[in-house]
Amino acid sequence: MQTRQLGRNGPRVSAIGLGCMGMSQSYGTPQDDESLATIHRALELGVNFLDTADVYGPFTNEQLVGRAIRDRREGVFLATKCGLNVHPDTGGPAVDGRPDYILAACDASLQRPGVATIDLYYLHRVDPHTPIEESVRAMAGLVKQGKIRYIGLSEVSPTTLRRAHAVHPITAVQSEYSLWTREPEHGILPVCRELGVGFVPFSPLGRGFLTGKVRTLEDMPSNDFRRGLPRFSGENLGRNLAIVDRLAMLAASKGCTAAQLGLAWVLSQGPDVVPIPGTKRRTYLEENVQAVDLKLTAADLHAIDEAVPVGAAAGDRYSPERMATVDR
């Protein structure tokens, strides 16, 4: 497995990571045995960058990852997050970046997987009621205590990143980025590069849509959260399928799958980009990992840009309620 440096002064990690959220929520019924086997297979293949969060499950995904890495902690770069909860009354997202909360959340995120240190600790969302400087100072204190090694931010604006980085070096920013979500190219990504911050795309395959395996709502479990996302609904779904079909044709001409082509495109965007495609199945993991060795020529990249131009996706990536938690 190839490696990449996470930020100008950060650690080297596998060139592709493994997003673990879907093992415990959002994409149908969890299958713990297969999920554990998938994490073990990832480590066998050299994928050492595992991504989880306290809210995934909620609170069960960190436990699952902890079970998987219990006897192999030294070979894992573990990332988790705090700052995004489930509202007790509405069931919707609740953002909390208060220092006291961060400190307590970190202790819980050490206890659930049973680890002594978190390698990369993200603020999952920016709390509009707590200055980012206060949140980052609390996280910097955790670095001094040895509870976390590096600080990350998720779904932040360029202005917020600059303010945070002035308090303590930010090692990585995590944002949604794929062929159908390219806003970071003209927003957060250039600032990450200016400051020497690594960039970690989540959902680099458009929540699985770019793989071509979802054609109708019936292709997703009844409890799949994608059923409520604008891009998977109504007329948007049909318009977005045209993107998938064009990508599939290019992949066939390249002798690879659409998933591999989509991931290879993300990887080609720079050596500071480390995508974390999520899966709970070994077969998809093995398919995704092969994208690291897929070389794209200038002609390939031009053809992909023509097939899936910037802004081609129809519909927002989240519901209005979830979009309200994104710092823009």
Secondary structure as GFF3:
##gff-version 3
##sequence-region A 1 328
A	DSSP	beta_strand	3	5	.	.	.	ID=ss1
A	DSSP	beta_strand	12	14	.	.	.	ID=ss2
A	DSSP	beta_strand	18	19	.	.	.	ID=ss3
A	DSSP	three_ten_helix	21	23	.	.	.	ID=ss4
A	DSSP	alpha_helix	32	44	.	.	.	ID=ss5
A	DSSP	beta_strand	49	51	.	.	.	ID=ss6
A	DSSP	alpha_helix	61	69	.	.	.	ID=ss7
A	DSSP	three_ten_helix	73	75	.	.	.	ID=ss8
A	DSSP	beta_strand	77	82	.	.	.	ID=ss9
A	DSSP	beta_strand	84	86	.	.	.	ID=ss10
A	DSSP	beta_strand	93	95	.	.	.	ID=ss11
A	DSSP	alpha_helix	99	111	.	.	.	ID=ss12
A	DSSP	beta_strand	118	123	.	.	.	ID=ss13
A	DSSP	alpha_helix	132	145	.	.	.	ID=ss14
A	DSSP	beta_strand	148	154	.	.	.	ID=ss15
A	DSSP	alpha_helix	158	167	.	.	.	ID=ss16
A	DSSP	beta_strand	172	176	.	.	.	ID=ss17
A	DSSP	three_ten_helix	183	186	.	.	.	ID=ss18
A	DSSP	alpha_helix	188	195	.	.	.	ID=ss19
A	DSSP	beta_strand	198	202	.	.	.	ID=ss20
A	DSSP	three_ten_helix	209	211	.	.	.	ID=ss21
A	DSSP	three_ten_helix	217	219	.	.	.	ID=ss22
A	DSSP	three_ten_helix	225	228	.	.	.	ID=ss23
A	DSSP	three_ten_helix	230	232	.	.	.	ID=ss24
A	DSSP	alpha_helix	234	254	.	.	.	ID=ss25
A	DSSP	alpha_helix	258	267	.	.	.	ID=ss26
A	DSSP	alpha_helix	282	289	.	.	.	ID=ss27
A	DSSP	three_ten_helix	290	293	.	.	.	ID=ss28
A	DSSP	alpha_helix	298	307	.	.	.	ID=ss29
A	DSSP	alpha_helix	320	323	.	.	.	ID=ss30
###
